[in-house]
Amino acid sequence: MTRIRPSWWYCLWGVPFFLIGGGFFVYTTFHGIMHVTDSLTQVVVPGNAELNLQPGRYSVFLEEQSVVNGKIYSTTQSIDGLVCRVSSVKNGTTIAIEKSSMSTSYSVNGRSGHSVLEFPIQQAGRYAFACDYGENAKGPEVVVAVGSGVGEAIFRTVTVGLSAFFGGSGAGLIVVLVVVIKREHEKKRLRQSPPAPSTPAPDNRR
């Protein structure tokens, strides 16, 4: 029986590409998601905080589940009437704050939240951030997180992870396809080659 080359065993050269792509996908996704909230500053409200902000667009996230200084917060009550404000510490200029234009959410490290407000910062500096229910209103203590780039970080994590996965899988498939194509070419060559002349049987008659 004629052996077809290359052997199917050569397909195993594609396995490392699958493993590398899959491994990088898992690492990138896990690492990126675990650190997606690193840029956020948590504020327990009603309350206030002074933030050092750079130019950009910032989001305010309401955290349904959160932990601050060892205390667990769970938002189950209504927060109707909660109002947030941003102003410059330097000159008291009020920064316009409005409803979030994009819905971004996260759930990681015991924290889960979704975007509710956003505001622009034109100049770097210190800014006062405060939220309350008004002078004559009361409501539950909740945690909000202020920061920028969360949506971009999630998108980047998913994009890089999927690129690694499909890149590794694609390279592995290319190895398999090369083996298949070469085997088909070898089969075609063997079919077109003239048969080897048969050797006549020895004449033992005397």
C-alpha positions, 0 to 999 in steps of 0.5 A: 500500500502506497503511503500518502505524504505528508502524514496526518500526524503533521496536523499536530503542528497546529495544536500549539497555535490553538492552545496559545490562542485559547490561553491568551484569550482566557488570560486577556479576558480574565485579566482585563475584566478583573481590572475594569473598575481600577479607574473608578473612585467609589463615593458613599452617598449622600456624601461628597468627595474631591476628585483630581480629574483630567480632561475627558468625559466621565461616567457616574455608575450606581453600584447595586452591590459594593464593598467600601472600607469593609462595609457591604452595600446592597442597593435594594431601596428606591433612590428617587430624588438622589441628585449629583453635582460636580463643581471646580474646587478652584473657582466654583464653576458648576459642571453640567451633569446629565443622563448617561448616553450609553448603557455600560455595566460591570460585575466583578470582584463583588461589585456590580454597577451600571452607568447613570450619569455623565459629565465633561471635564475641559480642564485638569484640576480638583473637582468637588463631587457630591450627591444627596436627596435634598434638604428635606428628603431622605434616602438609603446610603448607596455607592456611586463610582466615578471614572472614565474609560470603563466602556472602552476598557471592556471593548478593548478586552473583548476585542484583544481576547477574540483577536487572540482566539481567532488568530490562534485558531486561524493559524492552527487551521492553516496548518491543517489545511496545508496538510490536507492540500499537500495530501490531495496533491500527492494523491493526484500525482500518484494517480497520474504516475504510470504504474511501475513495470511488473517484474516477470516471475523467474522461469524455473523450468530446465 
